[in-house]
Amino acid sequence: MAITMSPQEYATAFRILAASARHPTNIHQIVTERLSPGLPEHPTLLDVGAGAGKVAERLAPHFDSLTLLEPHPEQSSGFHHEKAKVLPVSLERFASNDRYDLVVCSHVLYHVPVSEWGGFIDRLLGFVRPGGSCLIVMAAARGPTHAMCREFSDTLHFSEEVVAEIQRKHLPHETLATMSGFAAQTFEEMYTLCRFLVLEGCYTAAQLAALNPDEAGRLDARIRAHAERCRQPDGTYRLEQDEDVILIPR
């Protein structure tokens, strides 16, 4: 009895992530307070791994044009903005001579092999205009979401490792600690989100397929216990996530 998630459960998890995660607000605050005063007259934005477009939507008032890279068109299909063009490509396949005043890469590096982080960061910075900035957002190795995931795996990668890679490159940078999180109205929604975070982030498909029925049942019970602990006094559910926004000026 391998543990799997149905398409409906994936859709629920992505809906909760898109609707309730606070990193778009955190990024918007940093851009407003730290970067907006220094932007040129007609600033441009590149959002790498844009997902549902929530970050670009929040940042749109600060920029004359928005370029979103999202290799999974089903995730970005609901995003439409008069300033934006959405390209169904990854950073690796993005070919352009354009350079941007801000390059944002939010919650993408989990999906890039660590051995390739150096080249990936170099490519991000290659699209930044002189005087511009790059923002990389990652979950941090602290807080409730980190504690939950660490219970199931000790091989996950967090923002501290990105900072270490940037330090090895001797790049100027600043790490800004932020708090995000996810909200759900019902236990089943939060349970589905916790399953997504654990099954997708902590296990390979082969590891899940190898579980016997007893092991699968115990794993599911542990995920349910985490979801139950997310219940708030008003009956809703919230899972907090510490995140770091890494600012690299050029």
FIMAR-630544 format. One line per 4 residues: number of its first residue (from 0); for each residue x, y, z of C-alpha. Coordinates in nm, 4 decimals. Example, Ala and Ser with C-alpha at 12.3 -4.5 7.8 and 13.67 -1.06 7.14 Angstrom:
<nodes>
0) 1.2300:-0.4500:0.7800  1.3670:-0.1060:0.7140;
</nodes>
This chain:
<nodes>
0) 0.0000:0.0000:0.0000  0.2310:0.2741:-0.1229  0.1252:0.6209:-0.0150  0.0196:0.8359:-0.3083;
4) -0.1634:1.1626:-0.3662  -0.4526:1.2003:-0.6053  -0.4758:1.4835:-0.8613  -0.7485:1.6366:-0.6442;
8) -0.5182:1.6339:-0.3409  -0.2396:1.7973:-0.5410  -0.4867:2.0636:-0.6544  -0.5916:2.1261:-0.2933;
12) -0.2311:2.1583:-0.1754  -0.1372:2.3985:-0.4556  -0.4522:2.6042:-0.3897  -0.3637:2.6434:-0.0210;
16) -0.0018:2.7281:-0.1016  -0.1029:2.9914:-0.3571  -0.3816:3.1419:-0.1467  -0.2272:3.1571:0.1981;
20) 0.1540:3.1672:0.1760  0.2802:3.5064:0.2926  0.6066:3.5245:0.1009  0.4550:3.7489:-0.1725;
24) 0.3680:4.0018:0.0981  0.7138:3.9703:0.2550  0.8863:4.0205:-0.0802  0.6630:4.3185:-0.1583;
28) 0.7529:4.4802:0.1732  1.1256:4.4356:0.1110  1.1003:4.5746:-0.2415  0.8922:4.8701:-0.1228;
32) 1.1172:4.9583:0.1691  1.4613:4.8624:0.0386  1.4653:4.8615:-0.3413  1.1866:5.0772:-0.4807;
36) 1.3537:5.4137:-0.4014  1.6535:5.3157:-0.6136  1.4698:5.1738:-0.9147  1.5133:5.3520:-1.2509;
40) 1.2339:5.5296:-1.4354  1.1041:5.2215:-1.6218  1.1998:4.9216:-1.4066  1.1665:4.5615:-1.5182;
44) 1.1117:4.2374:-1.3266  1.2035:3.8765:-1.4011  1.0272:3.6183:-1.1817  1.1922:3.2756:-1.2130;
48) 0.9652:2.9839:-1.1217  0.6697:3.2192:-1.0911  0.4078:2.9560:-1.0047  0.0617:3.1142:-0.9844;
52) 0.2058:3.4635:-1.0264  0.1298:3.5858:-0.6746  0.4723:3.7488:-0.6290  0.4583:3.9256:-0.9653;
56) 0.1033:4.0397:-0.8949  0.2108:4.2061:-0.5694  0.5174:4.3657:-0.7281  0.3419:4.4864:-1.0447;
60) 0.2818:4.8449:-0.9211  0.6598:4.8962:-0.8918  0.7518:4.7759:-1.2425  0.6748:4.8754:-1.5987;
64) 0.7093:4.5211:-1.7302  0.6956:4.1716:-1.5803  0.8487:3.8574:-1.7281  0.7444:3.5328:-1.5599;
68) 0.9145:3.1988:-1.6209  0.6990:2.9018:-1.5216  0.7758:2.5653:-1.6842  0.4443:2.4157:-1.5613;
72) 0.1730:2.6075:-1.7510  -0.1055:2.4607:-1.5392  0.0291:2.6536:-1.2406  0.0368:2.9916:-1.4146;
76) -0.2751:2.9505:-1.6311  -0.4853:3.1695:-1.4021  -0.2439:3.4633:-1.4032  -0.3133:3.7527:-1.6374;
80) -0.1738:4.1047:-1.6158  -0.1468:4.3770:-1.8757  0.2220:4.4363:-1.7918  0.3190:4.0693:-1.7957;
84) 0.4361:3.8043:-2.0337  0.4392:3.4466:-1.9046  0.6817:3.2054:-2.0667  0.6447:2.8267:-2.0169;
88) 1.0185:2.7673:-1.9752  1.2682:2.7024:-1.6982  1.5616:2.9313:-1.6278  1.7914:2.6849:-1.8048;
92) 1.5883:2.7164:-2.1267  1.5331:3.0911:-2.1080  1.7281:3.2626:-2.3842  1.7201:3.6421:-2.3824;
96) 1.9502:3.9389:-2.4190  1.7319:4.1393:-2.1795  1.8554:4.2358:-1.8354  1.6280:4.3213:-1.5441;
100) 1.6282:4.5588:-1.2500  1.5047:4.2843:-1.0193  1.5282:3.9076:-1.0562  1.3185:3.7098:-0.8089;
104) 1.3562:3.3369:-0.7489  1.1171:3.2203:-0.4779  1.1080:2.8616:-0.3483  1.2708:2.7130:-0.6588;
108) 1.6106:2.5830:-0.5487  1.4574:2.2804:-0.3718  1.4010:2.1446:-0.7224  1.7588:2.2049:-0.8410;
112) 2.0338:1.9550:-0.7492  2.2653:2.1091:-0.4901  2.5616:2.0371:-0.7163  2.4049:2.2763:-0.9703;
116) 2.3239:2.5615:-0.7319  2.6402:2.7538:-0.8150  2.5673:2.7603:-1.1868  2.1986:2.8330:-1.1252;
120) 2.2818:3.1357:-0.9088  2.5321:3.2575:-1.1696  2.2608:3.2345:-1.4348  2.0145:3.4276:-1.2172;
124) 2.2687:3.7034:-1.1648  2.3489:3.7092:-1.5335  2.0013:3.8500:-1.5985  2.0415:4.1355:-1.3474;
128) 2.1298:4.4802:-1.4789  2.4233:4.6616:-1.3174  2.2773:4.8400:-1.0184  1.9899:4.5921:-0.9962;
132) 1.9214:4.3184:-0.7436  1.8383:3.9512:-0.7107  1.6121:3.8100:-0.4395  1.6282:3.4380:-0.3579;
136) 1.3658:3.3036:-0.1155  1.3982:2.9722:0.0680  1.2515:2.8064:0.3754  1.4861:2.8348:0.6714;
140) 1.6145:2.5613:0.9019  1.4015:2.6776:1.1917  1.0344:2.6944:1.2886  0.7320:2.4586:1.2764;
144) 0.7456:2.3517:0.9095  1.1162:2.2766:0.9401  1.0536:2.0732:1.2573  0.7830:1.8700:1.0847;
148) 0.9933:1.7934:0.7785  1.3012:1.7114:0.9857  1.1012:1.4423:1.1630  1.0738:1.2584:0.8324;
152) 1.4042:1.3422:0.6623  1.7477:1.4775:0.7508  1.8578:1.5353:0.3911  1.6460:1.8420:0.3106;
156) 1.8040:2.1682:0.1984  1.7304:2.5098:0.3416  1.8260:2.8749:0.3046  2.1409:2.8448:0.5146;
160) 2.2979:2.6278:0.2462  2.2125:2.8821:-0.0216  2.3817:3.1507:0.1871  2.6872:2.9259:0.2210;
164) 2.7044:2.8877:-0.1580  2.6779:3.2646:-0.2033  2.9541:3.3147:0.0533  3.1762:3.0688:-0.1343;
168) 3.1288:3.2886:-0.4386  3.2282:3.5957:-0.2343  2.9118:3.7750:-0.3445  2.7834:4.0729:-0.1446;
172) 2.4516:3.9762:0.0103  2.2114:4.0294:0.2967  1.9879:3.7678:0.4574  1.6499:3.8958:0.5757;
176) 1.4551:3.6687:0.8108  1.0811:3.6542:0.7404  0.7823:3.4536:0.8584  0.5392:3.2882:0.6216;
180) 0.2959:3.0031:0.6672  -0.0120:2.8297:0.5363  -0.3750:2.8529:0.6445  -0.6616:2.6072:0.5950;
184) -1.0242:2.6099:0.6981  -1.0594:2.2403:0.7749  -0.8548:1.9544:0.9123  -0.8747:1.7665:0.5815;
188) -0.7260:2.0629:0.3966  -0.4368:2.0967:0.6417  -0.3829:1.7200:0.6425  -0.3637:1.7266:0.2622;
192) -0.1114:2.0103:0.2733  0.1023:1.8326:0.5339  0.0933:1.5156:0.3227  0.2108:1.7160:0.0230;
196) 0.4972:1.8784:0.2146  0.6121:1.5476:0.3630  0.5589:1.3132:0.0697  0.6947:1.5509:-0.1945;
200) 0.9726:1.7028:0.0132  1.0948:1.4206:0.2337  1.0622:1.1016:0.0268  1.1385:0.9809:-0.3223;
204) 0.8794:0.7907:-0.5232  1.0886:0.4764:-0.4811  1.0966:0.5143:-0.1029  0.7187:0.5537:-0.0862;
208) 0.6627:0.2565:-0.3171  0.8813:0.0389:-0.0935  0.6701:0.0955:0.2194  0.4752:-0.2059:0.3417;
212) 0.1161:-0.1516:0.4652  0.2163:-0.1162:0.8307  0.4896:0.1360:0.7501  0.2569:0.3331:0.5248;
216) -0.0083:0.3377:0.7956  0.2370:0.4615:1.0591  0.3663:0.7331:0.8261  0.0133:0.8504:0.7544;
220) -0.0689:0.8589:1.1272  0.2362:1.0762:1.1969  0.1335:1.3205:0.9243  -0.2193:1.3343:1.0688;
224) -0.0766:1.4123:1.4115  0.1140:1.7083:1.2689  -0.1999:1.8379:1.0967  -0.3957:1.8107:1.4219;
228) -0.1354:2.0222:1.6015  -0.1995:2.3018:1.3523  -0.5527:2.3631:1.4869  -0.6055:2.7192:1.6111;
232) -0.8424:2.8370:1.8895  -1.0931:2.9570:1.6285  -1.1069:2.6122:1.4665  -0.9013:2.6969:1.1603;
236) -0.5585:2.5483:1.0887  -0.2226:2.7199:1.0419  0.1299:2.5935:0.9822  0.3998:2.8582:1.0251;
240) 0.7136:2.8584:0.8101  1.0297:3.0581:0.8744  1.1860:3.1820:0.5524  1.4894:3.3833:0.4465;
244) 1.4981:3.6379:0.1668  1.8547:3.6618:0.0369  1.9264:3.9969:-0.1265  2.2170:4.0084:-0.3722;
248) 2.2950:4.3553:-0.5137  2.4779:4.3929:-0.8458;
</nodes>
